[in-house]
Amino acid sequence: MTELIHYTQAELRIEYGIKVSNWLQGNLDYLLRVNTINQLLVIEAKYEDLTRGFTQLVAELTALDQWEKTPTVSEQPILVGSVSTGTIWQFARLDRIAKHFEQGINSYRVPEDVEQVMRILVATLIHT
């Protein structure tokens, strides 16, 4: 995570609370933001329960889509998130225009696939 922050100059917020409404609120485990180009990335940390983690990630991306501090749809039409156990990483994205979620079919293992995971994370944060 420190290499990702160093390379992208992202700000890291841990247990970052957001509230859209009384029904749509919670804490994001990790929120990374690159203010210079207005990009966000959410990482949901789970202990071996990726299915529950993805359910929570969908709710978090839905909340971020409606949150007033989120970049506009024209600035960031796709919100990207990840669920990670630390050793296993899976990704998902929300197309904010189509209101459609896609869960990645690949799982990445760390340390074996750390280069691929870093490429996805960096590309998400510095994509312009």
PASEBA-1860 file (N, C-alpha, C; in nm, 3 decimals):
! residues 128
1> MTELIHYT> 0.082/-0.119/0.000/0.000/0.000/0.000/0.087/0.126/0.000 ~ 0.197/0.121/0.073/0.283/0.240/0.076/0.346/0.269/-0.061 ~ 0.380/0.163/-0.136/0.433/0.184/-0.271/0.327/0.244/-0.363 ~ 0.205/0.199/-0.349/0.095/0.252/-0.430/0.075/0.401/-0.401 ~ 0.075/0.437/-0.276/0.058/0.577/-0.237/0.175/0.661/-0.286 ~ 0.296/0.608/-0.273/0.414/0.681/-0.319/0.409/0.704/-0.470 ~ 0.376/0.603/-0.546/0.377/0.614/-0.691/0.265/0.703/-0.746 ~ 0.146/0.694/-0.686/0.030/0.767/-0.738/0.005/0.900/-0.667
9> QAELRIEY> 0.074/0.924/-0.555/0.051/1.042/-0.472/-0.093/1.047/-0.420 ~ -0.152/0.931/-0.398/-0.289/0.921/-0.348/-0.293/0.951/-0.199 ~ -0.406/1.005/-0.156/-0.434/1.021/-0.014/-0.503/0.893/0.032 ~ -0.466/0.844/0.149/-0.526/0.724/0.204/-0.609/0.760/0.325 ~ -0.732/0.714/0.327/-0.821/0.729/0.443/-0.859/0.588/0.488 ~ -0.844/0.564/0.616/-0.876/0.434/0.674/-1.000/0.448/0.759 ~ -1.092/0.350/0.745/-1.221/0.354/0.815/-1.289/0.489/0.792 ~ -1.300/0.526/0.666/-1.353/0.656/0.628/-1.506/0.650/0.623
17> GIKVSNWL> -1.571/0.727/0.705/-1.716/0.726/0.712/-1.781/0.811/0.604 ~ -1.884/0.755/0.542/-1.965/0.832/0.448/-2.112/0.813/0.483 ~ -2.190/0.917/0.457/-2.333/0.910/0.482/-2.404/0.981/0.368 ~ -2.487/0.904/0.296/-2.569/0.959/0.189/-2.709/0.981/0.241 ~ -2.757/0.884/0.320/-2.889/0.892/0.383/-2.886/0.802/0.506 ~ -2.997/0.795/0.577/-3.002/0.707/0.693/-2.989/0.560/0.655 ~ -3.021/0.527/0.531/-3.017/0.388/0.484/-2.888/0.356/0.411 ~ -2.820/0.457/0.365/-2.700/0.438/0.284/-2.583/0.512/0.350
25> QGNLDYLL> -2.517/0.440/0.440/-2.406/0.498/0.513/-2.316/0.387/0.564 ~ -2.196/0.422/0.604/-2.105/0.323/0.657/-1.962/0.372/0.654 ~ -1.870/0.280/0.682/-1.728/0.310/0.684/-1.658/0.231/0.574 ~ -1.581/0.302/0.494/-1.499/0.238/0.393/-1.368/0.195/0.459 ~ -1.329/0.069/0.442/-1.205/0.024/0.505/-1.087/0.108/0.458 ~ -1.073/0.121/0.325/-0.967/0.204/0.268/-1.024/0.283/0.151 ~ -1.004/0.412/0.154/-1.042/0.499/0.043/-0.916/0.571/-0.003 ~ -0.882/0.550/-0.128/-0.767/0.619/-0.187/-0.820/0.720/-0.286
33> RVNTINQL> -0.763/0.840/-0.281/-0.807/0.948/-0.369/-0.686/1.022/-0.423 ~ -0.688/1.045/-0.553/-0.588/1.129/-0.618/-0.661/1.257/-0.655 ~ -0.638/1.363/-0.578/-0.712/1.488/-0.597/-0.677/1.560/-0.726 ~ -0.554/1.547/-0.772/-0.514/1.622/-0.891/-0.593/1.581/-1.015 ~ -0.636/1.456/-1.020/-0.716/1.411/-1.134/-0.851/1.356/-1.089 ~ -0.883/1.372/-0.961/-1.014/1.336/-0.907/-1.051/1.191/-0.930 ~ -0.968/1.098/-0.885/-0.995/0.956/-0.896/-1.008/0.894/-0.758 ~ -1.101/0.800/-0.744/-1.121/0.728/-0.619/-1.102/0.578/-0.639
41> LVIEAKYE> -1.062/0.510/-0.533/-1.051/0.365/-0.531/-1.088/0.320/-0.390 ~ -1.172/0.216/-0.380/-1.214/0.163/-0.251/-1.158/0.022/-0.236 ~ -1.103/-0.008/-0.120/-1.057/-0.143/-0.090/-1.129/-0.188/0.036 ~ -1.197/-0.300/0.025/-1.270/-0.359/0.136/-1.187/-0.476/0.188 ~ -1.145/-0.468/0.312/-1.063/-0.573/0.372/-1.153/-0.673/0.445 ~ -1.137/-0.798/0.412/-1.217/-0.903/0.475/-1.127/-1.018/0.515 ~ -1.162/-1.083/0.621/-1.087/-1.199/0.667/-1.151/-1.325/0.610 ~ -1.106/-1.366/0.492/-1.145/-1.492/0.428/-1.290/-1.500/0.382
49> DLTRGFTQ> -1.369/-1.393/0.383/-1.508/-1.400/0.339/-1.529/-1.303/0.224 ~ -1.487/-1.344/0.104/-1.496/-1.256/-0.013/-1.641/-1.231/-0.055 ~ -1.729/-1.329/-0.038/-1.869/-1.311/-0.078/-1.933/-1.199/0.003 ~ -1.916/-1.203/0.132/-1.969/-1.096/0.218/-1.902/-0.963/0.185 ~ -1.773/-0.970/0.156/-1.700/-0.850/0.120/-1.753/-0.786/-0.007 ~ -1.791/-0.868/-0.107/-1.844/-0.812/-0.230/-1.981/-0.749/-0.209 ~ -2.062/-0.809/-0.125/-2.192/-0.749/-0.093/-2.170/-0.611/-0.031 ~ -2.077/-0.602/0.060/-2.046/-0.475/0.124/-1.986/-0.376/0.024
57> LVAELTAL> -1.901/-0.424/-0.067/-1.840/-0.337/-0.167/-1.944/-0.279/-0.261 ~ -2.043/-0.358/-0.301/-2.151/-0.308/-0.388/-2.225/-0.195/-0.317 ~ -2.255/-0.213/-0.190/-2.323/-0.108/-0.113/-2.235/0.017/-0.105 ~ -2.105/-0.001/-0.084/-2.015/0.113/-0.072/-2.001/0.189/-0.204 ~ -1.990/0.116/-0.315/-1.980/0.184/-0.445/-2.111/0.256/-0.479 ~ -2.224/0.197/-0.440/-2.353/0.263/-0.460/-2.360/0.392/-0.379 ~ -2.314/0.386/-0.256/-2.312/0.507/-0.173/-2.218/0.611/-0.231 ~ -2.100/0.569/-0.274/-2.005/0.663/-0.333/-2.061/0.730/-0.457
65> DQWEKTPT> -2.137/0.656/-0.536/-2.197/0.712/-0.657/-2.287/0.830/-0.624 ~ -2.350/0.827/-0.509/-2.445/0.930/-0.471/-2.389/1.033/-0.372 ~ -2.269/1.012/-0.325/-2.207/1.097/-0.223/-2.161/1.229/-0.284 ~ -2.183/1.340/-0.215/-2.150/1.471/-0.270/-2.000/1.495/-0.287 ~ -1.915/1.421/-0.218/-1.771/1.441/-0.230/-1.707/1.353/-0.338 ~ -1.787/1.275/-0.407/-1.737/1.189/-0.514/-1.722/1.272/-0.641 ~ -1.616/1.245/-0.718/-1.604/1.315/-0.847/-1.731/1.296/-0.930 ~ -1.760/1.391/-1.016/-1.880/1.381/-1.100/-1.867/1.264/-1.196
73> VSEQPILV> -1.980/1.225/-1.255/-1.981/1.115/-1.350/-1.890/1.145/-1.469 ~ -1.886/1.270/-1.513/-1.799/1.304/-1.625/-1.651/1.296/-1.586 ~ -1.618/1.320/-1.459/-1.479/1.310/-1.412/-1.437/1.165/-1.390 ~ -1.528/1.084/-1.337/-1.498/0.944/-1.309/-1.624/0.860/-1.335 ~ -1.647/0.818/-1.461/-1.768/0.744/-1.494/-1.769/0.601/-1.439 ~ -1.654/0.550/-1.404/-1.642/0.414/-1.348/-1.581/0.424/-1.210 ~ -1.648/0.365/-1.111/-1.590/0.353/-0.977/-1.536/0.212/-0.963 ~ -1.415/0.199/-0.912/-1.351/0.069/-0.898/-1.330/0.040/-0.751
81> GSVSTGTI> -1.352/-0.086/-0.717/-1.329/-0.131/-0.581/-1.267/-0.268/-0.580 ~ -1.216/-0.305/-0.466/-1.154/-0.436/-0.449/-1.192/-0.492/-0.314 ~ -1.201/-0.625/-0.311/-1.215/-0.696/-0.185/-1.086/-0.776/-0.169 ~ -1.028/-0.768/-0.052/-0.901/-0.835/-0.030/-0.897/-0.899/0.107 ~ -0.840/-1.020/0.109/-0.810/-1.085/0.237/-0.666/-1.055/0.277 ~ -0.598/-0.982/0.192/-0.455/-0.957/0.211/-0.375/-1.044/0.117 ~ -0.412/-1.170/0.105/-0.343/-1.261/0.013/-0.424/-1.285/-0.114 ~ -0.553/-1.263/-0.112/-0.637/-1.278/-0.231/-0.704/-1.144/-0.259
89> WQFARLDR> -0.700/-1.103/-0.386/-0.760/-0.978/-0.429/-0.857/-1.007/-0.543 ~ -0.975/-0.946/-0.537/-1.072/-0.950/-0.646/-1.123/-0.808/-0.667 ~ -1.158/-0.776/-0.792/-1.198/-0.640/-0.826/-1.340/-0.636/-0.879 ~ -1.401/-0.519/-0.865/-1.534/-0.493/-0.919/-1.539/-0.348/-0.964 ~ -1.636/-0.318/-1.050/-1.652/-0.181/-1.096/-1.798/-0.148/-1.113 ~ -1.828/-0.021/-1.094/-1.963/0.031/-1.111/-1.960/0.130/-1.226 ~ -2.034/0.099/-1.332/-2.052/0.193/-1.442/-2.161/0.288/-1.395 ~ -2.123/0.411/-1.364/-2.215/0.507/-1.303/-2.321/0.555/-1.402
97> IAKHFEQG> -2.293/0.548/-1.530/-2.391/0.591/-1.630/-2.496/0.483/-1.651 ~ -2.452/0.359/-1.673/-2.545/0.248/-1.696/-2.602/0.191/-1.566 ~ -2.544/0.232/-1.451/-2.584/0.178/-1.319/-2.571/0.026/-1.320 ~ -2.454/-0.020/-1.364/-2.429/-0.163/-1.380/-2.300/-0.202/-1.307 ~ -2.307/-0.309/-1.228/-2.191/-0.361/-1.157/-2.132/-0.478/-1.234 ~ -2.000/-0.485/-1.232/-1.930/-0.599/-1.289/-1.831/-0.649/-1.185 ~ -1.838/-0.778/-1.155/-1.743/-0.840/-1.065/-1.639/-0.910/-1.151 ~ -1.513/-0.882/-1.126/-1.406/-0.947/-1.201/-1.409/-1.097/-1.180
105> INSYRVPE> -1.377/-1.170/-1.285/-1.380/-1.316/-1.273/-1.248/-1.371/-1.221 ~ -1.143/-1.291/-1.226/-1.012/-1.336/-1.181/-0.988/-1.302/-1.035 ~ -0.919/-1.390/-0.969/-0.866/-1.365/-0.835/-0.716/-1.356/-0.847 ~ -0.657/-1.271/-0.767/-0.513/-1.253/-0.771/-0.457/-1.287/-0.634 ~ -0.348/-1.362/-0.634/-0.284/-1.402/-0.509/-0.158/-1.319/-0.487 ~ -0.141/-1.278/-0.364/-0.020/-1.205/-0.327/0.059/-1.297/-0.234 ~ 0.186/-1.317/-0.261/0.276/-1.236/-0.343/0.288/-1.280/-0.489 ~ 0.231/-1.395/-0.527/0.251/-1.446/-0.663/0.210/-1.346/-0.771
113> DVEQVMRI> 0.095/-1.280/-0.756/0.041/-1.190/-0.857/0.049/-1.043/-0.818 ~ 0.143/-1.010/-0.732/0.150/-0.874/-0.679/0.170/-0.771/-0.790 ~ 0.245/-0.806/-0.894/0.266/-0.711/-1.003/0.135/-0.679/-1.075 ~ 0.052/-0.781/-1.099/-0.077/-0.758/-1.164/-0.170/-0.675/-1.076 ~ -0.172/-0.704/-0.948/-0.256/-0.628/-0.854/-0.212/-0.482/-0.854 ~ -0.083/-0.457/-0.846/-0.033/-0.320/-0.845/-0.066/-0.248/-0.975 ~ -0.056/-0.317/-1.087/-0.090/-0.254/-1.215/-0.236/-0.211/-1.219 ~ -0.325/-0.294/-1.168/-0.468/-0.260/-1.165/-0.491/-0.141/-1.073
121> LVATLIHT> -0.432/-0.144/-0.955/-0.450/-0.035/-0.859/-0.395/0.097/-0.912 ~ -0.277/0.093/-0.967/-0.216/0.216/-1.021/-0.297/0.268/-1.139 ~ -0.337/0.179/-1.230/-0.416/0.221/-1.346/-0.547/0.284/-1.303 ~ -0.607/0.233/-1.198/-0.732/0.291/-1.148/-0.711/0.431/-1.097 ~ -0.603/0.453/-1.026/-0.580/0.582/-0.962/-0.521/0.688/-1.055 ~ -0.450/0.648/-1.159/-0.390/0.750/-1.245/-0.454/0.754/-1.384 ~ -0.561/0.679/-1.402/-0.632/0.680/-1.530/-0.694/0.818/-1.552 ~ -0.667/0.877/-1.666/-0.723/1.008/-1.696/-0.808/1.003/-1.820
END
